[in-house]
């Protein structure tokens, strides 16, 4: 009977956004559903906490912590978390949907895996955990159930619900150890400490299970398993699969050392050791078939080949028992030799004497027969390789990049050896700057060096100009760009109502509908209008205090100038007295070097006009005084004698002669 049909959430719209389509899996804490995000039109997974646990604040905190922790990890081998929320009694996470199966499903169907397949799975697991460890996080519940294998062969680590920051304790409020007992490190059992080495230990156990088909420590109760973790080393995988290379034994032993300081200190270090071991193994060692490997999936379910096609098929062998302890009484022993083949023949045949030519003829026939067999084998291999290359070898599968940012999508595609072209189009559903389509589509075959065209969303085709009145200019520009609009010219205007630096109005006006990339002009407040006071001729300190008291900033210009004012006083200001500025604007002051002294020309005996011209040319102001009666047009005297020094710009007075 299909239990999905009895689930009350299937068919419902959760939180007004997520259309629940089917139940995928159920656990002790939550149920996972396949759902459609109606806002972004994409399939995702919803992890919904059991309503009976939603009233427990500790469980809810753990649930929300999973969302925050996993959301911090942007890694291709970590299941992405998109959203977290509540709807009535339902607390949920919206996560990346991975179509495929778990590593537990693979082990249940295949038994043990060939070393090549085991390492193909172990490396992305360690890459994901390495990213977490370098981000200061520990998974703490690493097990085959939390490793997802997609239909496209991608491996992703899920369920960061037990995640903690590095070096924190891992006991629940009840005192019970969190995590699955078969994969717990000794330090987690003893004092609840869970650092990166605890994840390394669990990965070592998972690798052992992939290589042998069984767990290293088993028993009739959890207490028995915990005791073995504390007091017994994980056995060498070759104990159960003699074909395995000793380097694999060493790798498992290093990862599962009972003392955490003897293990690789994080998943990054273990990943490097794993890659070193792979490089040392021959193809024969990598493709060794463990005795516990199954050729056909358990139950022979149709379609299961596609579901686990990331792993190679191996010849059928009896599986290693998964429920019984792996001790000296249950280890697999090599099969006894065949009595028929081992028996010594009772009669030895002696060949009859043959002519010498007959011997050579027999040898030639044997050599020809062997050469023919070798040639036939080589022909089959060459033809097979050619057929494989023509049909599959030169192709790859387009990875899923929908809804990724341009940078992340290009990185994902180029990691597969593909080239990328970028186009843009309008979309009412996909966020601006995210991938809305690819050509070829996700999952399609393409040549390994081919080009994938990604179409980025430009957002909706019609955009409404937002109301930006009172918004600081930097925030206003960002909001316009986020909507796909362009920032146009910026005008400044005095305003008593709007704070300086904030938007007064836009053109087009708020609420207007325009196409993306339309330019929007901004009118920005200069603040309230204030008259600039006259501070020329004042001491610097006095001038600064006056201007700041009026609400202005003050800047002193580099250098000084000659002026009629004393040295150190304000020679000039910009803007000048009577100008208009907003509060907070800047007035620039130039200080005086003092007057410039120049030589006064001698103008006695000259006409008034000639004298005035000579003094003006020298940089002086001129005042002419005439006698009351009968003046003559000739200079009698001057206030500063000719040849003397006077301040440039100062006034020189000349007196005219009288006829009397």
C-alpha positions as semicolon CSV with decimal commas, in nm:
position;residue;x (nm);y (nm);z (nm)
1;X;0,000;0,000;0,000
2;X;0,133;0,346;-0,087
3;X;0,179;0,525;0,245
4;X;0,231;0,851;0,059
5;X;-0,141;0,865;-0,010
6;X;-0,210;0,859;0,363
7;X;0,027;1,148;0,442
8;X;-0,178;1,462;0,521
9;X;0,088;1,698;0,384
10;X;0,099;1,546;0,034
11;X;-0,095;1,772;-0,200
12;X;-0,090;2,066;0,044
13;X;0,061;2,414;-0,010
14;X;0,302;2,472;0,277
15;X;0,363;2,829;0,393
16;X;0,178;2,960;0,086
17;X;0,473;2,868;-0,135
18;X;0,575;2,501;-0,136
19;X;0,344;2,251;-0,313
20;X;0,411;1,912;-0,147
21;X;0,416;1,640;-0,417
22;X;0,533;1,317;-0,255
23;X;0,696;1,172;0,053
24;X;1,058;1,071;-0,005
25;X;1,177;0,942;0,331
26;X;1,090;0,945;0,701
27;X;1,316;0,944;1,006
28;X;1,287;0,973;1,380
29;X;1,297;1,352;1,373
30;X;1,154;1,461;1,040
31;X;0,996;1,355;0,711
32;X;1,141;1,453;0,374
33;X;0,910;1,542;0,084
34;X;0,958;1,630;-0,280
35;X;0,794;1,969;-0,339
36;X;0,758;2,246;-0,599
37;X;0,859;2,601;-0,510
38;X;0,572;2,786;-0,675
39;X;0,753;3,118;-0,647
40;X;1,071;3,014;-0,831
41;X;0,918;2,721;-1,022
42;X;1,177;2,462;-0,914
43;X;1,171;2,120;-0,753
44;X;1,323;2,096;-0,406
45;X;1,317;1,881;-0,094
46;X;1,122;1,981;0,217
47;X;1,241;1,843;0,548
48;X;0,946;1,880;0,787
49;X;0,986;1,818;1,159
50;X;0,734;1,581;1,311
51;X;0,458;1,795;1,469
52;X;0,494;1,604;1,796
53;X;0,851;1,739;1,827
54;X;0,775;2,097;1,721
55;X;0,670;2,184;2,077
56;X;1,017;2,091;2,204
57;X;1,233;2,404;2,190
58;X;1,556;2,199;2,190
59;X;1,451;2,003;1,881
60;X;1,341;2,321;1,703
61;X;1,674;2,487;1,786
62;X;1,861;2,187;1,642
63;X;1,644;2,197;1,334
64;X;1,704;2,567;1,273
65;X;2,074;2,521;1,348
66;X;2,090;2,268;1,065
67;X;1,957;2,530;0,824
68;X;2,201;2,797;0,935
69;X;2,501;2,564;0,942
70;X;2,440;2,403;0,604
71;X;2,355;2,739;0,446
72;X;2,704;2,859;0,539
73;X;2,859;2,587;0,323
74;X;2,863;2,668;-0,048
75;X;3,019;2,347;-0,179
76;X;2,918;2,121;-0,472
77;X;2,924;1,813;-0,246
78;X;2,701;1,958;0,028
79;X;2,322;1,950;-0,005
80;X;2,223;2,318;-0,029
81;X;1,970;2,474;0,210
82;X;1,748;2,740;0,051
83;X;1,500;2,842;0,318
84;X;1,369;2,774;0,670
85;X;1,030;2,857;0,814
86;X;0,717;2,752;0,996
87;X;0,355;2,700;0,896
88;X;0,130;2,636;1,193
89;X;0,266;2,328;1,370
90;X;0,504;2,248;1,084
91;X;0,871;2,353;1,107
92;X;1,054;2,295;0,779
93;X;1,373;2,332;0,579
94;X;1,369;2,388;0,202
95;X;1,670;2,208;0,054
96;X;1,827;2,103;-0,274
97;X;1,648;1,798;-0,419
98;X;1,886;1,518;-0,518
99;X;1,718;1,255;-0,736
100;X;1,887;0,923;-0,669
101;X;1,958;0,710;-0,360
102;X;2,167;0,698;-0,046
103;X;2,497;0,518;0,005
104;X;2,306;0,288;0,242
105;X;2,081;0,186;-0,053
106;X;2,390;0,113;-0,261
107;X;2,553;-0,098;0,010
108;X;2,228;-0,285;0,072
109;X;2,202;-0,373;-0,299
110;X;2,569;-0,415;-0,388
111;X;2,728;-0,538;-0,067
112;X;3,095;-0,445;-0,074
113;X;3,231;-0,213;-0,345
114;X;3,543;-0,234;-0,552
115;X;3,815;0,000;-0,416
116;X;3,782;0,232;-0,718
117;X;3,411;0,285;-0,650
118;X;3,468;0,319;-0,274
119;X;3,731;0,590;-0,330
120;X;3,510;0,762;-0,590
121;X;3,252;0,803;-0,312
122;X;3,493;0,871;-0,025
123;X;3,672;1,162;-0,195
124;X;3,368;1,390;-0,245
125;X;3,251;1,303;0,109
126;X;3,586;1,419;0,245
127;X;3,581;1,728;0,022
128;X;3,244;1,827;0,166
129;X;3,349;1,764;0,526
130;X;3,679;1,940;0,461
131;X;3,489;2,254;0,358
132;X;3,288;2,227;0,681
133;X;3,598;2,177;0,896
134;X;3,775;2,475;0,740
135;X;3,458;2,678;0,810
136;X;3,473;2,576;1,177
137;X;3,193;2,319;1,163
138;X;3,172;1,948;1,252
139;X;2,905;1,720;1,102
140;X;2,897;1,469;1,394
141;X;2,658;1,222;1,223
142;X;2,852;1,091;0,927
143;X;2,700;0,761;0,803
144;X;2,589;0,604;0,472
145;X;2,232;0,726;0,525
146;X;2,358;1,086;0,504
147;X;2,543;1,038;0,174
148;X;2,326;1,100;-0,131
149;X;2,422;0,968;-0,476
150;X;2,239;1,141;-0,757
151;X;2,124;0,983;-1,079
152;X;2,401;1,183;-1,248
153;X;2,662;1,021;-1,019
154;X;2,724;1,325;-0,801
155;X;2,790;1,257;-0,433
156;X;2,652;1,499;-0,171
157;X;2,660;1,504;0,208
158;X;2,328;1,579;0,379
159;X;2,176;1,621;0,725
160;X;2,385;1,874;0,914
161;X;2,123;1,862;1,192
162;X;2,381;1,756;1,450
163;X;2,635;2,012;1,338
164;X;2,829;2,208;1,600
165;X;3,120;2,446;1,597
166;X;3,461;2,285;1,634
167;X;3,555;2,148;1,979
168;X;3,209;2,173;2,134
169;X;3,041;1,892;2,328
170;X;2,785;1,670;2,167
171;X;2,562;1,536;2,442
172;X;2,192;1,606;2,436
173;X;1,997;1,735;2,731
174;X;1,919;1,379;2,829
175;X;2,286;1,291;2,840
176;X;2,262;1,045;2,552
177;X;2,521;1,070;2,280
178;X;2,391;1,213;1,956
179;X;2,481;1,033;1,636
180;X;2,463;0,672;1,522
181;X;2,651;0,431;1,748
182;X;2,821;0,235;1,468
183;X;3,008;0,549;1,355
184;X;3,082;0,723;1,687
185;X;3,443;0,803;1,775
186;X;3,571;0,692;2,117
187;X;3,599;1,051;2,243
188;X;3,232;1,112;2,159
189;X;3,138;0,813;2,371
190;X;3,366;0,898;2,664
191;X;3,305;1,271;2,715
192;X;3,089;1,393;2,425
193;X;3,377;1,583;2,258
194;X;3,332;1,607;1,881
195;X;3,596;1,782;1,675
196;X;3,699;1,725;1,313
197;X;3,883;1,400;1,412
198;X;3,543;1,255;1,511
199;X;3,419;1,306;1,153
200;X;3,745;1,152;1,028
201;X;3,679;0,843;1,244
202;X;3,326;0,807;1,104
203;X;3,460;0,836;0,748
204;X;3,709;0,561;0,824
205;X;3,423;0,337;0,940
206;X;3,222;0,422;0,627
207;X;3,523;0,338;0,407
208;X;3,565;0,005;0,591
209;X;3,196;-0,070;0,528
210;X;3,224;0,012;0,157
211;X;3,529;-0,214;0,118
212;X;3,394;-0,511;0,316
213;X;3,015;-0,479;0,306
214;X;2,985;-0,484;0,687
215;X;3,046;-0,267;0,992
216;X;3,366;-0,318;1,194
217;X;3,187;-0,329;1,531
218;X;2,852;-0,505;1,573
219;X;2,664;-0,663;1,860
220;X;2,331;-0,748;2,014
221;X;2,296;-0,405;2,179
222;X;2,419;-0,049;2,144
223;X;2,623;-0,092;2,463
224;X;2,822;-0,377;2,306
225;X;2,902;-0,165;1,998
226;X;3,006;0,133;2,214
227;X;3,235;-0,095;2,421
228;X;3,409;-0,220;2,106
229;X;3,465;0,140;1,984
230;X;3,639;0,215;2,314
231;X;3,847;-0,102;2,353
232;X;3,899;-0,263;2,011
233;X;4,075;-0,134;1,700
234;X;3,889;-0,140;1,371
235;X;4,015;-0,454;1,193
236;X;4,198;-0,433;0,863
237;X;3,957;-0,456;0,566
238;X;4,182;-0,719;0,407
239;X;4,088;-0,951;0,696
240;X;3,753;-0,992;0,519
241;X;3,861;-0,916;0,163
242;X;4,214;-1,058;0,110
243;X;4,232;-0,905;-0,239
244;X;4,250;-0,553;-0,093
245;X;4,580;-0,366;-0,110
246;X;4,770;-0,305;0,218
247;X;4,757;0,073;0,149
248;X;4,380;0,057;0,201
249;X;4,432;-0,119;0,535
250;X;4,672;0,160;0,638
251;X;4,427;0,430;0,530
252;X;4,141;0,282;0,735
253;X;4,372;0,227;1,033
254;X;4,491;0,589;1,026
255;X;4,135;0,727;1,006
256;X;4,000;0,502;1,284
257;X;4,281;0,528;1,540
258;X;4,116;0,522;1,883
259;X;4,318;0,822;2,004
260;X;4,205;1,134;1,814
261;X;4,553;1,290;1,809
262;X;4,678;0,991;1,604
263;X;4,420;1,044;1,327
264;X;4,439;1,298;1,041
265;X;4,326;1,616;1,214
266;X;4,055;1,705;0,963
267;X;3,888;1,579;0,645
268;X;4,117;1,789;0,425
269;X;4,420;1,599;0,555
270;X;4,245;1,262;0,514
271;X;4,142;1,358;0,160
272;X;4,506;1,425;0,070
273;X;4,608;1,085;0,213
274;X;4,324;0,916;0,024
275;X;4,437;1,066;-0,307
276;X;4,795;0,959;-0,234
277;X;4,678;0,600;-0,175
278;X;4,474;0,601;-0,498
279;X;4,781;0,716;-0,693
280;X;4,985;0,427;-0,548
281;X;4,733;0,155;-0,644
282;X;4,743;-0,028;-0,974
283;X;4,435;-0,071;-1,190
284;X;4,417;-0,434;-1,080
285;X;4,418;-0,330;-0,713
286;X;4,156;-0,060;-0,775
287;X;3,929;-0,304;-0,956
288;X;3,972;-0,593;-0,712
289;X;3,635;-0,757;-0,643
290;X;3,564;-0,811;-0,269
291;X;3,410;-1,150;-0,187
292;X;3,110;-0,972;-0,032
293;X;3,012;-0,788;-0,354
294;X;2,674;-0,863;-0,516
295;X;2,634;-0,858;-0,891
296;X;2,260;-0,786;-0,890
297;X;2,072;-0,544;-0,666
298;X;1,891;-0,702;-0,377
299;X;1,543;-0,807;-0,478
300;X;1,619;-0,758;-0,846
301;X;1,399;-0,447;-0,862
302;X;1,361;-0,312;-1,208
303;X;1,521;0,018;-1,262
304;X;1,766;-0,011;-0,977
305;X;2,057;-0,017;-1,220
306;X;1,988;0,344;-1,316
307;X;1,954;0,442;-0,955
308;X;2,304;0,326;-0,860
309;X;2,483;0,350;-1,190
310;X;2,755;0,562;-1,029
311;X;2,907;0,232;-0,911
312;X;3,049;-0,042;-1,134
313;X;2,891;-0,388;-1,143
314;X;3,101;-0,668;-1,000
315;X;3,075;-1,050;-1,018
316;X;2,832;-1,203;-0,771
317;X;2,985;-1,326;-0,444
318;X;2,824;-1,422;-0,113
319;X;2,763;-1,105;0,093
320;X;2,928;-1,044;0,426
321;X;2,668;-1,074;0,708
322;X;2,573;-0,723;0,821
323;X;2,395;-0,808;1,147
324;X;2,648;-1,041;1,315
325;X;2,964;-0,924;1,492
326;X;3,274;-0,932;1,277
327;X;3,497;-1,139;1,505
328;X;3,731;-1,430;1,454
329;X;3,436;-1,669;1,429
330;X;3,265;-1,488;1,142
331;X;3,558;-1,376;0,929
332;X;3,555;-1,512;0,580
333;X;3,813;-1,777;0,511
334;X;3,942;-1,854;0,161
335;X;3,759;-2,151;0,003
336;X;3,935;-2,488;0,037
337;X;4,119;-2,611;-0,269
338;X;3,928;-2,826;-0,513
339;X;4,014;-3,190;-0,438
340;X;3,993;-3,278;-0,802
341;X;4,245;-3,019;-0,902
342;X;4,474;-3,082;-0,604
343;X;4,503;-3,462;-0,642
344;X;4,839;-3,592;-0,760
345;X;4,804;-3,799;-1,083
346;X;4,890;-4,166;-1,028
347;X;5,036;-4,219;-1,373
348;X;5,289;-3,997;-1,547
349;X;5,273;-4,008;-1,929
350;X;5,600;-4,018;-2,110
351;X;5,589;-3,873;-2,462
352;X;5,697;-4,102;-2,737
353;X;6,008;-4,014;-2,933
354;X;5,926;-3,799;-3,231
355;X;6,124;-3,689;-3,529
356;X;6,305;-3,357;-3,479
357;X;6,100;-3,190;-3,752
358;X;5,778;-3,294;-3,577
359;X;5,889;-3,117;-3,258
360;X;5,952;-2,791;-3,444
361;X;5,621;-2,826;-3,624
362;X;5,438;-2,862;-3,291
363;X;5,614;-2,559;-3,147
364;X;5,531;-2,348;-3,451
365;X;5,167;-2,455;-3,432
366;X;5,155;-2,362;-3,062
367;X;5,311;-2,021;-3,126
368;X;5,075;-1,952;-3,417
369;X;4,777;-2,052;-3,204
370;X;4,890;-1,823;-2,919
371;X;4,953;-1,535;-3,160
372;X;4,606;-1,578;-3,307
373;X;4,447;-1,568;-2,962
374;X;4,643;-1,254;-2,866
375;X;4,552;-1,085;-3,193
376;X;4,185;-1,169;-3,143
377;X;4,189;-1,032;-2,788
378;X;4,361;-0,712;-2,901
379;X;4,110;-0,671;-3,183
380;X;3,819;-0,707;-2,940
381;X;3,975;-0,453;-2,703
382;X;4,045;-0,201;-2,979
383;X;3,700;-0,238;-3,133
384;X;3,535;-0,224;-2,791
385;X;3,729;0,088;-2,696
386;X;3,636;0,250;-3,026
387;X;3,269;0,167;-2,986
388;X;3,275;0,296;-2,627
389;X;3,446;0,619;-2,732
390;X;3,206;0,680;-3,020
391;X;2,898;0,611;-2,808
392;X;2,998;0,736;-2,463
393;X;3,363;0,818;-2,408
394;X;3,366;1,151;-2,591
395;X;3,049;1,270;-2,422
396;X;2,963;1,409;-2,080
397;X;2,635;1,499;-1,912
398;X;2,531;1,861;-1,869
399;X;2,527;1,923;-1,491
400;X;2,235;2,094;-1,318
401;X;2,301;2,468;-1,286
402;X;1,945;2,608;-1,287
403;X;1,891;2,894;-1,040
404;X;2,266;2,924;-0,975
405;X;2,442;3,259;-0,997
406;X;2,647;3,318;-1,311
407;X;2,977;3,269;-1,126
408;X;2,873;2,941;-0,964
409;X;2,720;2,804;-1,285
410;X;3,031;2,882;-1,491
411;X;3,252;2,723;-1,224
412;X;3,037;2,407;-1,222
413;X;3,034;2,372;-1,600
414;X;3,404;2,442;-1,649
415;X;3,484;2,182;-1,382
416;X;3,334;1,929;-1,629
417;X;3,560;2,058;-1,908
418;X;3,278;2,247;-2,083
419;X;3,290;2,595;-2,234
420;X;3,027;2,852;-2,140
421;X;2,835;3,115;-2,335
422;X;2,605;3,363;-2,162
423;X;2,272;3,503;-2,279
424;X;2,014;3,709;-2,092
425;X;1,636;3,714;-2,102
426;X;1,343;3,841;-1,898
427;X;1,179;3,614;-1,641
428;X;0,897;3,687;-1,396
429;X;0,995;3,389;-1,174
430;X;1,374;3,354;-1,165
431;X;1,578;3,600;-0,961
432;X;1,776;3,853;-1,163
433;X;2,130;3,728;-1,239
434;X;2,042;3,359;-1,182
435;X;2,037;3,085;-1,448
436;X;1,688;3,036;-1,594
437;X;1,774;2,791;-1,876
438;X;2,060;2,601;-2,039
439;X;2,123;2,472;-2,389
440;X;2,162;2,172;-2,393
441;X;1,934;2,106;-2,097
442;X;2,035;1,947;-1,766
443;X;2,109;1,575;-1,806
444;X;2,156;1,589;-2,185
445;X;2,472;1,446;-2,339
446;X;2,729;1,681;-2,488
447;X;3,080;1,638;-2,619
448;X;3,337;1,668;-2,343
449;X;3,478;1,991;-2,487
450;X;3,143;2,131;-2,602
451;X;2,980;2,463;-2,514
452;X;2,680;2,509;-2,287
453;X;2,479;2,829;-2,326
454;X;2,335;2,957;-2,000
455;X;2,051;3,209;-2,003
456;X;2,058;3,452;-1,712
457;X;1,742;3,616;-1,585
458;X;1,705;3,991;-1,634
459;X;1,413;3,987;-1,394
460;X;1,059;4,090;-1,492
461;X;1,013;4,259;-1,830
462;X;0,833;4,553;-1,666
463;X;0,975;4,713;-1,351
464;X;0,801;4,955;-1,115
465;X;1,013;5,253;-1,007
466;X;1,038;5,230;-0,626
467;X;0,953;5,510;-0,384
468;X;1,298;5,630;-0,275
469;X;1,198;5,954;-0,098
470;X;1,410;5,994;0,216
471;X;1,641;5,704;0,118
472;X;2,018;5,767;0,144
473;X;2,173;5,800;-0,200
474;X;2,390;5,484;-0,172
475;X;2,091;5,268;-0,072
476;X;1,876;5,422;-0,347
477;X;2,133;5,337;-0,615
478;X;2,157;4,977;-0,490
479;X;1,778;4,933;-0,493
480;X;1,757;5,060;-0,850
481;X;2,031;4,823;-0,967
482;X;1,872;4,527;-0,787
483;X;1,552;4,592;-0,984
484;X;1,746;4,609;-1,311
485;X;1,712;4,987;-1,347
486;X;2,002;5,220;-1,426
487;X;2,107;5,516;-1,211
488;X;2,073;5,833;-1,418
489;X;2,192;6,189;-1,347
490;X;2,202;6,307;-0,987
491;X;2,085;6,664;-0,913
492;X;2,132;6,837;-0,578
493;X;1,878;7,072;-0,425
494;X;1,827;7,251;-0,095
495;X;1,554;7,105;0,122
496;X;1,430;7,188;0,471
497;X;1,235;6,858;0,494
498;X;1,477;6,591;0,361
499;X;1,807;6,512;0,532
500;X;2,123;6,599;0,344
501;X;2,235;6,316;0,112
502;X;1,890;6,155;0,088
503;X;1,662;6,135;-0,215
504;X;1,396;6,404;-0,259
505;X;1,237;6,264;-0,576
506;X;1,297;6,047;-0,885
507;X;1,235;6,095;-1,255
508;X;1,036;5,890;-1,362
509;X;0,829;5,928;-1,047
510;X;0,778;5,649;-0,794
511;X;0,524;5,392;-0,912
512;X;0,596;5,445;-1,281
513;X;0,641;5,125;-1,483
514;X;0,946;5,103;-1,705
515;X;1,155;4,841;-1,883
516;X;1,469;4,712;-1,710
517;X;1,783;4,921;-1,768
518;X;1,575;5,242;-1,788
519;X;1,772;5,536;-1,640
520;X;1,618;5,692;-1,329
521;X;1,735;6,046;-1,239
522;X;1,768;6,130;-0,870
523;X;1,720;6,465;-0,696
524;X;1,920;6,461;-0,374
525;X;1,893;6,697;-0,078
526;X;2,175;6,941;0,002
527;X;2,011;7,003;0,336
528;X;1,859;7,332;0,459
529;X;1,977;7,651;0,282
530;X;2,208;7,872;0,499
531;X;2,374;8,213;0,430
532;X;2,755;8,209;0,445
533;X;2,891;8,476;0,689
534;X;3,186;8,708;0,599
535;X;3,500;8,608;0,791
536;X;3,771;8,780;0,578
537;X;4,024;8,972;0,784
538;X;3,954;8,763;1,097
539;X;4,193;8,542;1,288
540;X;4,184;8,178;1,176
541;X;4,039;8,048;1,504
542;X;3,770;8,314;1,513
543;X;3,676;8,249;1,148
544;X;3,651;7,869;1,202
545;X;3,436;7,907;1,514
546;X;3,198;8,141;1,332
547;X;3,155;7,909;1,034
548;X;3,110;7,592;1,242
549;X;2,859;7,769;1,458
550;X;2,658;7,838;1,141
551;X;2,659;7,464;1,058
552;X;2,945;7,446;0,804
553;X;3,259;7,238;0,777
554;X;3,584;7,433;0,736
555;X;3,881;7,360;0,514
556;X;4,206;7,560;0,513
557;X;4,356;7,592;0,164
558;X;4,716;7,490;0,104
559;X;4,952;7,787;0,082
560;X;4,895;8,154;0,160
561;X;4,845;8,472;-0,047
562;X;4,950;8,836;-0,009
563;X;4,665;9,060;0,096
564;X;4,604;9,387;0,280
565;X;4,521;9,178;0,588
566;X;4,786;9,094;0,844
567;X;4,978;8,771;0,816
568;X;4,776;8,474;0,953
569;X;4,436;8,635;0,911
570;X;4,179;8,521;0,653
571;X;4,265;8,668;0,314
572;X;3,964;8,523;0,127
573;X;3,688;8,260;0,151
574;X;3,497;8,038;-0,093
575;X;3,209;8,077;-0,127
576;X;3,217;8,443;-0,041
577;X;2,998;8,630;0,202
578;X;2,628;8,613;0,112
579;X;2,661;8,278;-0,070
580;X;2,419;7,990;-0,008
581;X;2,514;7,645;0,123
582;X;2,347;7,355;0,300
583;X;2,432;7,264;0,658
584;X;2,734;7,040;0,661
585;X;2,875;7,185;0,338
586;X;3,235;7,308;0,338
587;X;3,372;7,665;0,328
588;X;3,735;7,695;0,219
589;X;3,953;7,966;0,380
590;X;4,281;8,104;0,242
591;X;4,514;8,267;0,494
592;X;4,707;8,591;0,439
593;X;5,083;8,612;0,400
594;X;5,054;8,982;0,476
595;X;5,077;9,276;0,231
596;X;5,322;9,269;-0,061
597;X;5,564;9,568;-0,040
598;X;5,643;9,750;-0,367
599;X;5,841;10,065;-0,461
600;X;5,635;10,384;-0,497
601;X;5,707;10,575;-0,820
602;X;5,796;10,951;-0,796
603;X;5,509;11,147;-0,958
604;X;5,583;11,502;-0,834
605;X;5,570;11,758;-1,116
606;X;5,345;11,530;-1,328
607;X;4,992;11,607;-1,430
608;X;4,718;11,454;-1,220
609;X;4,626;11,201;-1,489
610;X;4,985;11,090;-1,548
611;X;5,047;11,055;-1,176
612;X;4,728;10,853;-1,124
613;X;4,824;10,620;-1,411
614;X;5,178;10,559;-1,281
615;X;5,063;10,481;-0,930
616;X;4,781;10,254;-1,049
617;X;5,023;10,062;-1,270
618;X;5,241;10,005;-0,963
619;X;4,944;9,848;-0,781
620;X;4,824;10,131;-0,564
621;X;4,495;10,304;-0,513
622;X;4,518;10,679;-0,576
623;X;4,349;10,973;-0,400
624;X;4,387;11,324;-0,553
625;X;4,360;11,635;-0,328
626;X;4,328;11,983;-0,484
627;X;4,380;12,328;-0,321
628;X;4,060;12,518;-0,244
629;X;4,148;12,817;-0,472
630;X;4,317;12,820;-0,809
631;X;4,454;12,463;-0,839
632;X;4,712;12,383;-1,105
633;X;4,724;12,051;-1,294
634;X;5,061;11,949;-1,152
635;X;5,153;11,730;-0,855
636;X;5,310;11,917;-0,571
637;X;5,359;11,624;-0,327
638;X;5,267;11,258;-0,254
639;X;5,187;11,078;0,074
640;X;5,472;10,827;0,025
641;X;5,779;10,979;-0,132
642;X;5,902;10,845;-0,459
643;X;6,140;10,552;-0,411
644;X;5,985;10,456;-0,078
645;X;5,808;10,120;0,002
646;X;5,434;10,074;0,050
647;X;5,195;9,778;0,064
648;X;5,064;9,680;-0,273
649;X;4,700;9,776;-0,295
650;X;4,733;10,049;-0,032
651;X;4,627;10,408;-0,098
652;X;4,871;10,682;-0,213
653;X;4,749;11,043;-0,181
654;X;4,880;11,315;-0,419
655;X;4,834;11,693;-0,376
656;X;4,817;11,943;-0,666
657;X;4,989;12,285;-0,675
658;X;4,805;12,618;-0,633
659;X;4,844;12,921;-0,863
660;X;4,884;13,150;-0,564
